[in-house]
Amino acid sequence: MVYSLQTSCVYGPVNSRRLGSSLGINLLPSDVKLCSFDCVYCHYGVTEVKTVDQADSVVHFPSLTDVTDELRQALKSFSDRHERPEYITFSGNGEPTLHPQFSGIVDEVKALRDQYVPDVPVAVLSNSTTVHLPSVREALMKLDRRIMKLDAGDAETFQAVNRPAPSLDLEEIIEGLCHLKDLSIQSAFMRGGVENIGRRERESWIQALERIKPNDVQMYTIDRPSADGRIERVERSILEEIAQEVADRTGVKVRVY
Ligand code: SF4
């Protein structure tokens, strides 16, 4: 089963396993799925426009005004009810940093947050495919939390799990993550037709974490129906065994969701 794309720039709040009540911001088109990955487990289905080109002219990104108008309305409504989400999160229909005005939108979102819900942190869920760009790292550093995807530590598993746009190189992504400060790593695990829990896959992923030195690692397995029926959930006991190995070898805090 495949979920429909978000049709607006602001959605939710959704009840997120990792962030609690999270007001989502979608910077991607709603009429076509655009992402730099085509993850085998993506609940939005197959990526129709697979690109890392931040100024891809064939699609229509929401404008800065579209985003700020919708967010102002949503936050004003929270404020009027004396309620607040636990997070405001850039996520949505694909990779948020692909929006050509990502940095400027971050500034505006933070200004609206300060005006209406000053204590609420602003986070991003990113697939890390633009983190090699200094300008993107600069924009990411303006946020309160950076939760960056890394599902594989070797090129073969990366290709099988994330099915990246052709120009993407895992080593460049890992190097970019090494240059980003104060980040969380999020990693999805699966088995079946595609898997990343074998000894070889685990080893390369843990070695990448040793280089990146994140603040923490969030591990989970697929929880929603995916477009690719070949993949299956991983038992919690296996995730916990991997988490223990990461904690022992890196000293990094690891949480299984
Ligand atoms: S990065 Fe996210 S939106 Fe893009 S294909 Fe993967 S799961 Fe889907």
Residues whose N, C-alpha, C, O or C-beta is under 5 A from the ligand:
A	BS01	SF4	C35 F37 D38 C39 C42 G92 N93 G94 N127
